[in-house]
Amino acid sequence: MRSIPLLLSILLFLPGILFVNQVFSQPSSLFCKSCHENNYGEWNNTKHSSAYLDTLFQSEWSKEGKPSYCLKCHVTNSMYLNEGVSCASCHNWVEGHPQTGPLEVNFSVLICAKCHEGSHHPFYEDWIQSKHASSLDTLEKIGMSKNDECLLCHSSEDFVSNLTGKNYRKEVLNPVNCQLCHDAHKLKLRIPETNELCGTCHTGVFHPTFEVFKGGFHNLARVNCSDCHMYRKPYQGIEEPAITGHSFKIDKRACMNCHGVLKGILPFDEAWKTKNEIQKKVSEKLNLTLKGLKETEEAIRSANSTILKATGIFIGDLDEPRRLLNLSIESFEKAEVLLQTVKGEGSKGFHNAAWTIENILKTEEMMDKAKLLAEEAVKLVDLTIYKNKLLLNLERKSGNVNSFFAFGALIGLLLGFTFGFIYARMKPKRK
């Protein structure tokens, strides 16, 4: 009977014993240094390594009465085992490492979100609202989730693998998150120049944002992507939490850092009004062009249907209508790609209004050409059918005339034979 309370005690305290054992078995970063000296050196120069000893943290922590919840992120495992955010904070430690093999390199955003969240530093909350967070879902919707070229930018593992030459690819991938842009050991951008980092992915035929931006007035004024797309504001209180800028959405307060402050440029109200007017006009123009493109596509379908029907009705010369139709399709496809390029750029003319309008006009020009060629193909088919009908009618008339003369000749022969026979019968015989 005495063994029962003992057994219950063991069962009660076993989870805690196992947890403490796991925590205390995690080594300090100095242990990791013996093999990973370069990584240790990079980490040792970051705010992660001094997260606990940092003078600003110690000052603010002391003012608040040194609440224990702050230690969740400023020491490892809140156990004071390792001051700061050590290797074990991000890497899942496996007892027996390194003999048991390399530790997992985890690209999940939740690794960072353990600490970089909440009203004081809501990096995770801001990021989850961004298009970066749904980058893999975007590929899924358009049926490109298995496209390796697209995944180079839509997956953190693929991007970093391509950038570093190391293979971090896994069966389950993570979207564009913290670790795609930030080196976790150095706590620096993987590509130091902000615009170049953004431009690595926001480029190409279907999303040429960086190329278009480089020709716009903001780039000429040496404005970075992050100046407009990453407005930041420190924590002001429970009613005014911090803003980290990681939703990457335009906040008009970012514009106020220049417009209304610097001389020689539009004041804020006028600049914001101009932005809205540009985007409204471009949106309207895009919608009209898209409508025109659909009408052109319908004209091409109609022309193709006309040619197919004509082919089944008669044997005629349809090479020229087919050539015109092929030229129409070629022009239509170019217009379609160019319009997708304009839409994919994403700023609705704000990054570079001149480029946007110029390419919408080019799209319309190619679209009109495609429609005209399709209509010409139909007219040519109709003309060919008309010519063939005329020929058929002439052949029928010619056949009727010939039949008439043949019949007349036959009647003439019969009459001649009849009269000859009668004459022969009526002629008197010589005695």
Secondary structure, DSSP 8 states (H G I E B T S, - for coil): -THHHHHHHHHHHHHHHHHHHHHHHS--HHHHHTT-HHHHHHHHTSTTTTTTT-HHHHHHHHHTT--GGGHHHHBGGGTTSSBSS-HHHHS---TTTTTT--------HHHHHTTS-SSSS-HHHHHTTSSGGGHHHHHHHTT-TT-HHHHHHH-HHHHHHHHHS-----SS---S-HHHHEETTTTEESSSSHHHHHHTTS-STT--HHHHHHTSHHHHTT--HHHHH---B---BTTB--B-STT----HHHHTTTBTTBTTS--HHHHHHHHHHHHHHHHHHHHHHHHHHHHHHHHHHHHHHHHHHHHHH-----HHHHHHHHHHHHHHHHHHHHHHHHHHH-STTSS-HHHHHHHHHHHHHHHHHHHHHHHHHHHHHHHHHHHHHHHHHHHHHHHHHHHHHHHHHHHHHHHHHHHHHHHHHHS----
